[in-house]
Amino acid sequence: MKLVALFVILLSLSFPSYGNEVTLPCGLIPSTDVTNAVVRIKSEKTEPKNEAAISFFSGVVIHQYLILTVAHGVITNDDVDITYTKNVTDKATIVKTIKGHVSNVDRNTDLALINTDEKIEVAPIPLALYSPNNVNELVWTIGYPLSSFQQRISLGLVLGINLNTKRMLSTSFVTNGMSGGPVLYCQDKQYKLTGIIHGYIVTQVPSLIPNEHSPVINIGHSVSSSIETIIEFLKKNRQ
């Protein structure tokens, strides 16, 4: 998970509404039909032994044999472990772990693709046609924080899109391990992928101990790749 420094106080956020009612055409929380398409990924480097490392991050199913995620989570070209949840009945689920092959990595956009030989038995999340039009639009972030097997879903507001970097900032809380997870946006009454979590914002606070470095605190706001960057990346790699 990458950190982005911020020394600005963000104030006065409000939900979009019509009259006195808050409108949530897609609902308050995505259903399991949506969240099951968010996967947990483990990338492990074993050779050489003095460089052994392991990385846990998130990803999103965009095709039943293809996962979109972040490049900075991929630490080796070896196969990765992909864990996801599948609904068996209305009340029962199973957790599956399958192998994935890293096929495309773009360090500039911080995006990567992982192919699977085995079909991923969940419905892919469709791509949005465009980024949220306005500040304070609602978005949802989903991922697996801190290498856990428990998803975190966060509802937040769009704060803006940097036209130079094409990255979107929102108040949806994210933390380590959630990189590669989706940022969802409601279009046509359906949750659609509008970004991939890249990192979060930190702020520096004064140290209480003399001569100690000032610590940084995760304020949780997410930084993500925009859907425009994602579409360009997929076209470049002919997906």
C-alpha positions in Angstrom: 0.0 0.0 0.0 1.5 3.3 -1.0 1.4 6.4 1.1 0.7 9.9 -0.1 1.5 12.9 2.2 -1.2 15.4 2.8 -1.1 18.5 5.0 -4.5 19.9 4.3 -7.5 19.8 6.6 -10.6 18.5 4.7 -13.9 20.0 6.0 -17.6 20.3 5.3 -18.6 17.1 3.4 -22.3 16.3 2.7 -24.2 13.5 1.0 -25.9 14.3 -2.3 -29.6 14.5 -1.8 -32.9 15.5 -3.4 -35.1 17.5 -1.1 -34.7 16.0 2.4 -34.0 12.5 1.3 -30.7 10.9 0.6 -30.9 8.9 -2.7 -29.0 5.6 -2.9 -30.2 3.9 -6.1 -27.8 1.0 -5.7 -28.4 0.6 -2.0 -26.3 1.4 1.0 -24.0 -1.7 0.9 -23.1 -3.9 -2.1 -24.6 -7.4 -2.0 -22.5 -10.5 -2.0 -23.1 -10.8 -5.7 -20.8 -7.8 -5.9 -18.4 -8.3 -3.0 -17.6 -11.9 -4.0 -15.8 -10.5 -7.1 -13.2 -8.9 -4.8 -10.4 -11.3 -4.1 -7.5 -11.7 -1.8 -4.1 -12.2 -3.4 -0.8 -13.5 -2.0 2.4 -12.9 -3.9 5.5 -14.7 -2.5 9.1 -14.5 -3.5 11.2 -17.4 -2.3 14.4 -17.1 -4.3 17.1 -16.0 -3.6 16.6 -16.7 0.0 18.1 -13.5 1.2 15.4 -11.6 -0.8 12.5 -13.7 0.3 9.3 -11.7 0.8 5.6 -12.0 0.9 2.9 -9.5 -0.2 -0.9 -9.6 0.5 -3.2 -7.3 -1.5 -6.6 -7.3 -3.1 -8.0 -7.5 -6.6 -11.2 -7.5 -8.6 -12.6 -10.0 -11.1 -13.3 -8.3 -14.4 -13.6 -11.6 -16.4 -14.1 -15.1 -15.2 -10.4 -15.8 -16.0 -9.0 -12.4 -15.3 -8.3 -10.2 -12.3 -7.3 -6.5 -12.2 -5.1 -5.4 -9.4 -2.1 -3.1 -8.5 1.4 -3.5 -9.8 3.0 -2.6 -6.4 1.5 -5.7 -4.8 3.2 -8.0 -7.3 6.7 -8.8 -6.0 7.5 -11.8 -8.3 6.5 -13.2 -11.7 5.8 -16.5 -10.0 2.2 -17.8 -9.6 0.1 -16.0 -7.0 -2.6 -17.4 -4.7 -6.1 -16.1 -5.2 -8.8 -16.5 -2.5 -12.4 -15.7 -3.1 -15.8 -16.5 -1.7 -18.5 -18.3 -3.7 -22.2 -18.5 -2.9 -23.5 -22.1 -2.8 -27.0 -21.3 -1.6 -28.7 -18.3 -0.2 -27.3 -19.2 3.2 -24.1 -21.1 2.5 -20.8 -20.0 1.0 -17.5 -21.7 0.3 -14.0 -20.1 0.2 -11.8 -21.2 -2.7 -8.1 -20.6 -3.4 -6.8 -21.0 -6.9 -3.5 -20.2 -8.7 -3.1 -17.1 -10.9 -0.4 -16.1 -13.4 0.8 -12.5 -13.5 0.4 -11.5 -17.2 0.8 -7.8 -17.4 2.4 -5.3 -15.0 2.6 -1.5 -15.6 4.6 0.2 -12.8 3.7 3.7 -14.2 0.0 3.3 -13.8 0.4 0.8 -10.9 -1.9 -1.7 -12.6 -1.5 -5.4 -13.2 -3.5 -8.3 -14.7 -3.6 -11.8 -13.4 -4.9 -14.7 -15.5 -6.3 -18.0 -14.1 -6.5 -21.4 -15.8 -9.5 -22.3 -13.5 -12.7 -20.4 -14.0 -13.5 -18.0 -11.2 -17.0 -18.9 -10.2 -18.4 -15.4 -9.4 -19.9 -12.7 -11.6 -17.3 -10.1 -12.8 -17.8 -6.5 -11.9 -18.6 -4.4 -15.0 -16.5 -1.3 -15.9 -18.0 2.1 -15.4 -18.3 4.2 -18.6 -16.7 7.3 -16.9 -15.5 8.7 -13.6 -17.9 10.3 -11.2 -18.9 13.7 -12.6 -19.0 15.7 -9.4 -17.3 16.2 -6.1 -19.3 14.5 -3.3 -20.5 11.7 -5.5 -20.8 8.4 -3.5 -18.2 5.7 -4.0 -17.5 2.4 -2.2 -14.1 0.8 -1.6 -13.7 -2.9 -0.9 -10.6 -4.9 0.0 -8.9 -7.2 2.5 -7.1 -5.1 5.1 -3.9 -6.2 6.8 -3.7 -9.6 5.1 -6.9 -10.7 6.7 -9.6 -12.9 5.1 -12.3 -10.5 6.2 -13.4 -7.8 3.7 -13.8 -4.2 4.6 -16.4 -2.1 2.8 -16.3 1.7 3.1 -18.7 4.3 1.8 -17.3 7.7 1.0 -17.4 10.8 -1.1 -15.4 11.8 -4.1 -13.1 14.7 -3.3 -11.7 15.3 -6.8 -9.7 13.8 -9.6 -6.2 15.0 -10.5 -6.2 15.7 -14.2 -2.4 15.3 -14.4 -2.1 11.9 -12.6 -5.6 10.8 -13.4 -6.0 9.6 -9.8 -9.2 10.0 -7.8 -9.3 11.0 -4.1 -12.2 10.0 -1.9 -13.1 9.8 1.8 -13.6 6.0 1.6 -11.4 4.6 4.3 -8.6 2.2 3.1 -5.5 0.7 4.7 -2.7 -1.8 4.0 -3.8 -4.8 2.1 -6.7 -3.1 0.4 -4.6 -1.9 -2.6 -5.9 -3.5 -5.8 -9.5 -3.6 -4.5 -12.2 -1.8 -6.5 -13.7 1.7 -6.1 -17.3 1.2 -7.0 -19.7 3.9 -8.4 -23.4 3.6 -9.0 -24.3 3.9 -12.7 -27.6 2.9 -14.2 -28.6 1.5 -10.8 -25.7 -0.9 -10.9 -22.4 -1.1 -9.0 -19.6 -0.5 -11.5 -15.8 -0.4 -11.3 -14.6 3.3 -11.5 -11.2 2.9 -9.9 -8.6 0.6 -8.4 -7.3 1.4 -4.9 -3.7 2.7 -5.1 -3.0 3.9 -1.6 -4.2 6.2 1.2 -3.5 9.6 2.6 -1.4 10.2 5.7 -0.8 13.3 7.7 2.1 14.2 10.0 1.5 15.0 13.7 3.9 16.6 16.2 6.0 14.2 18.2 5.4 14.1 21.9 9.0 13.0 22.5 11.8 15.6 22.0 14.2 15.0 19.1 12.0 12.2 17.7 10.7 12.1 14.2 7.1 13.3 13.9 4.8 10.2 13.3 2.5 9.9 10.4 -1.2 8.8 10.8 -3.4 7.2 8.2 -6.4 9.4 7.8 -7.9 6.8 5.6 -8.8 8.7 2.5 -8.3 6.6 -0.6 -6.2 7.4 -3.7 -7.2 5.3 -6.8 -6.5 4.9 -10.5 -9.4 6.3 -12.5 -11.5 4.3 -14.9 -10.0 6.2 -17.8 -6.5 5.0 -16.8 -7.9 1.4 -16.4 -9.5 1.4 -19.8 -6.3 2.7 -21.4 -4.4 0.0 -19.6 -6.8 -2.8 -20.7 -6.8 -1.5 -24.3 -3.0 -1.5 -24.3 -2.9 -5.1 -23.2 -5.8 -6.0 -25.5 -8.2 -7.2 -22.8 
